[in-house]
């Protein structure tokens, strides 16, 4: 039997803490959902309970890069591949547990998208406060390699379409991953939906800095971008940065990053949803339904 690495042990401990917190938050989230529907923020009541009968597969393999096993949960039979990243304390099951998969259920079952939910191991990288800051940036760098060299080929094989364009989605800290993965790999990831995101992670590094961090901190490496090949690839990408004036939303990071993209001449959409752009799941579900219904 393979001995668990220190990364795996710390990951398991973090998962246990996360589950206890998620149970406490469950009732509050459900109440928020019902209030949002009543207030008209969500206009699609059929999202409740959707997705329970759709095709679902769990694929798990050992990553030698990361020294641990991770799962990818796949929803649907066919459609354009859409990778979903969890929020800061989430895993590959969060998007189903918070109702995002159900909210998109008719699109998934109808073949508009095939949904791939991944674990972004935030608890081992930038949210690992017990680790040295340079270890945090190192883990993120390795995770980026795992995503490109393991998850992307898996998606192509699962879709039976080598080279098919991939889209990403994430909210809150997941928006960072959705955007970062596109800007790092614009030749294979051609569309992203980054909702209520943060794109400058210096606050997670305790004042330290290295190349691993630089090349995974979008506000830095995009601000200095000069590679003509990358510019050419980005010109064919569909980039959506979403924010608004709804509850708990801080639009500052999104506007700041949009300004950097505009200054570099990188085409993108800065989508301000107004009061419907809050920082919570009911708002994000509504936005993703609208995006998929119009863009896929």
C-alpha positions in Angstrom: 0.0 0.0 0.0 1.3 3.5 -0.9 2.2 5.5 2.1 0.3 8.8 2.4 2.4 11.8 1.7 2.4 14.9 4.0 0.4 16.7 1.3 -2.3 14.0 1.5 -2.4 14.0 5.3 -2.8 17.8 5.5 -5.4 17.6 2.8 -7.5 15.1 4.8 -7.3 17.2 7.9 -8.5 20.2 6.0 -11.3 18.3 4.4 -12.6 17.2 7.9 -12.6 20.9 9.1 -14.3 22.0 5.9 -17.2 19.4 6.2 -18.0 20.5 9.7 -18.2 24.1 8.6 -20.3 23.3 5.5 -23.0 21.5 7.7 -23.4 24.6 9.8 -23.8 26.8 6.8 -26.3 24.5 5.0 -29.5 25.9 6.5 -28.4 29.5 5.9 -27.6 28.7 2.3 -31.0 27.1 1.7 -32.8 30.1 3.3 -30.8 32.4 1.1 -31.9 30.5 -2.0 -35.5 30.6 -1.1 -35.3 34.4 -0.3 -33.6 34.9 -3.7 -36.3 33.1 -5.6 -39.0 35.1 -3.7 -37.2 38.4 -4.5 -36.9 37.6 -8.2 -33.2 37.2 -8.2 -33.6 33.7 -9.5 -36.2 33.4 -12.2 -35.9 29.7 -12.9 -37.7 27.7 -10.2 -37.0 24.4 -12.1 -33.4 24.5 -11.0 -34.5 23.1 -7.6 -34.0 19.3 -7.8 -32.6 19.2 -11.3 -29.7 17.0 -12.1 -30.5 14.1 -9.9 -31.1 11.7 -12.8 -28.4 12.9 -15.1 -25.4 10.7 -16.0 -22.6 11.1 -13.5 -19.2 9.5 -13.4 -16.4 9.7 -10.9 -12.9 9.3 -12.3 -10.0 9.1 -9.8 -6.3 8.6 -10.4 -3.0 9.0 -8.7 -1.1 12.1 -9.8 2.7 11.6 -9.5 3.0 15.4 -9.8 1.0 16.1 -6.7 1.8 12.8 -4.9 -1.9 12.1 -4.2 -5.1 10.9 -5.7 -7.7 13.4 -7.0 -11.1 12.9 -8.5 -12.9 14.5 -11.5 -16.7 14.3 -11.4 -18.2 14.3 -14.9 -21.9 15.2 -15.5 -23.7 14.5 -18.8 -23.3 12.4 -21.9 -22.0 15.0 -24.4 -21.6 18.7 -25.1 -19.0 21.4 -25.0 -16.7 20.7 -22.0 -17.0 23.1 -19.1 -14.6 22.7 -16.1 -16.0 23.9 -12.8 -13.6 25.0 -10.0 -14.8 25.1 -6.3 -14.6 28.1 -4.0 -11.9 28.5 -1.4 -12.9 25.6 0.9 -14.6 23.4 -1.6 -13.7 20.2 -3.4 -14.9 18.4 -6.5 -18.3 17.8 -4.9 -19.0 21.4 -3.9 -20.7 22.5 -7.2 -23.2 19.6 -6.9 -23.7 20.1 -3.2 -24.4 23.9 -3.6 -26.8 23.2 -6.4 -24.8 24.6 -9.3 -24.9 21.3 -11.2 -28.7 21.1 -10.6 -29.1 24.7 -11.7 -27.5 23.8 -15.1 -29.2 20.4 -15.2 -31.3 21.0 -18.3 -28.3 22.3 -20.2 -26.2 19.3 -19.2 -28.9 16.8 -19.9 -29.7 18.6 -23.2 -26.2 18.3 -24.4 -25.2 22.0 -24.4 -22.4 21.3 -22.0 -20.6 18.4 -20.4 -19.6 19.4 -16.9 -16.3 18.5 -15.3 -16.0 19.3 -11.6 -12.4 19.3 -10.2 -10.7 19.8 -6.9 -8.3 22.8 -6.8 -6.6 21.8 -3.5 -6.6 25.4 -2.2 -6.1 24.0 1.3 -2.7 22.8 0.2 -1.7 25.9 -1.7 -2.6 29.5 -0.9 -4.9 28.6 2.0 -2.3 26.5 3.7 -1.4 29.0 6.4 0.9 26.4 8.2 3.1 26.1 5.1 5.9 28.4 4.1 4.6 30.9 1.5 7.0 29.7 -1.2 5.6 26.2 -0.6 2.1 27.6 -1.3 3.1 29.0 -4.6 5.0 25.8 -5.5 1.9 23.7 -4.9 -0.2 26.1 -7.1 2.5 25.8 -9.8 2.3 22.0 -9.6 -1.5 22.1 -9.6 -1.4 24.1 -12.8 0.8 21.4 -14.4 -1.6 18.7 -13.2 -4.5 20.6 -14.8 -2.8 21.0 -18.2 -1.0 17.7 -18.4 -3.5 15.4 -16.8 -7.0 16.9 -16.6 -7.0 18.5 -20.1 -6.0 15.2 -21.8 -8.6 13.3 -19.7 -11.3 15.7 -20.9 -10.3 15.3 -24.5 -10.4 11.5 -24.1 -13.7 11.5 -22.2 -15.3 13.7 -24.9 -13.7 11.6 -27.6 -12.7 14.8 -29.2 -8.9 15.4 -29.1 -8.2 19.1 -29.0 -11.8 20.3 -28.4 -11.9 23.8 -26.9 -12.5 23.8 -23.2 -14.3 26.4 -21.1 -13.8 27.1 -17.4 -16.0 28.5 -14.7 -15.5 29.5 -11.1 -16.9 31.8 -8.4 -15.0 33.7 -5.7 -11.6 31.9 -5.4 -12.8 29.5 -8.1 -12.9 32.5 -10.4 -9.1 32.9 -9.9 -8.6 29.3 -11.1 -11.0 29.8 -14.0 -9.2 32.9 -15.3 -5.6 31.8 -14.4 -6.1 28.5 -16.3 -7.2 30.3 -19.4 -4.4 32.9 -19.4 -1.8 30.2 -18.7 -3.1 27.9 -21.5 -5.1 30.0 -24.0 -4.4 27.4 -26.7 -6.6 24.8 -25.1 -8.9 26.8 -22.8 -10.8 29.2 -24.9 -13.5 30.6 -22.7 -13.8 31.4 -19.0 -16.5 32.6 -16.7 -14.8 34.2 -13.7 -17.5 35.3 -11.2 -16.9 37.6 -8.2 -13.2 36.8 -8.4 -9.9 37.9 -7.0 -6.9 38.1 -9.3 -4.1 39.4 -7.1 -3.0 36.9 -4.4 -0.2 38.8 -2.8 -2.2 38.8 0.5 -1.7 35.0 0.6 2.1 35.2 0.4 3.0 37.0 3.7 5.2 39.5 1.7 7.2 36.8 -0.1 7.5 36.4 -3.8 9.1 34.0 -6.4 8.7 32.9 -10.0 6.1 30.3 -9.1 3.9 33.0 -7.6 4.6 35.5 -10.4 3.5 33.1 -13.1 0.3 32.3 -11.2 -0.7 35.8 -10.2 -2.7 37.2 -13.1 -2.3 40.9 -12.3 1.4 40.5 -12.5 2.2 38.3 -15.5 -0.6 39.8 -17.6 0.6 43.3 -16.9 4.0 42.4 -18.3 2.8 40.2 -21.2 4.7 40.7 -24.4 4.6 37.2 -26.1 3.0 37.6 -29.6 2.0 33.9 -29.6 0.1 34.3 -26.3 -1.6 37.5 -27.7 -2.6 35.6 -30.8 -4.2 32.8 -28.7 -5.9 35.2 -26.4 -7.5 37.0 -29.4 -9.5 33.9 -30.0 -10.7 33.5 -26.4 -14.0 34.5 -24.9 -13.2 36.0 -21.4 -16.0 37.0 -19.0 -15.3 38.8 -15.7 -18.5 39.0 -13.7 -19.3 41.3 -10.8 -22.2 43.5 -9.6 -23.6 45.5 -6.8 -25.5 42.7 -5.0 -25.0 41.5 -1.4 -21.5 40.9 -0.2 -19.9 41.6 -3.6 -16.6 43.6 -3.8 -16.3 44.6 -7.4 -12.9 46.3 -6.9 -10.7 43.3 -7.8 -12.7 42.6 -11.0 -12.5 46.2 -12.2 -8.8 46.4 -11.4 -8.0 43.3 -13.4 -10.3 44.4 -16.3 -8.3 47.6 -16.4 -5.0 45.6 -16.8 -6.5 43.6 -19.6 -7.8 46.7 -21.3 -4.4 48.3 -21.0 -2.8 45.3 -22.7 -5.4 45.3 -25.5 -6.8 41.9 -24.4 -10.5 41.6 -25.5 -12.8 40.6 -22.7 -16.2 41.2 -21.3 -16.6 43.0 -18.0 -20.1 42.0 -17.0 -21.7 44.1 -14.2 -24.9 42.4 -13.2 -26.0 45.2 -10.9 -28.2 44.0 -8.0 -28.1 40.5 -9.5 -24.4 40.4 -9.1 -24.0 39.4 -5.5 -21.4 37.2 -3.8 -23.3 34.0 -3.2 -24.6 30.9 -4.9 -28.1 32.1 -5.9 -26.5 35.0 -7.9 -23.8 32.8 -9.5 -26.4 30.2 -10.5 -28.5 32.8 -12.2 -25.5 34.2 -14.1 -24.3 30.8 -15.3 -27.7 29.9 -16.6 -27.8 33.1 -18.6 -24.3 32.7 -19.9 -24.8 29.1 -21.1 -28.2 29.8 -22.6 -26.8 32.5 -24.7 -23.2 31.4 -25.5 -23.4 27.6 -26.0 
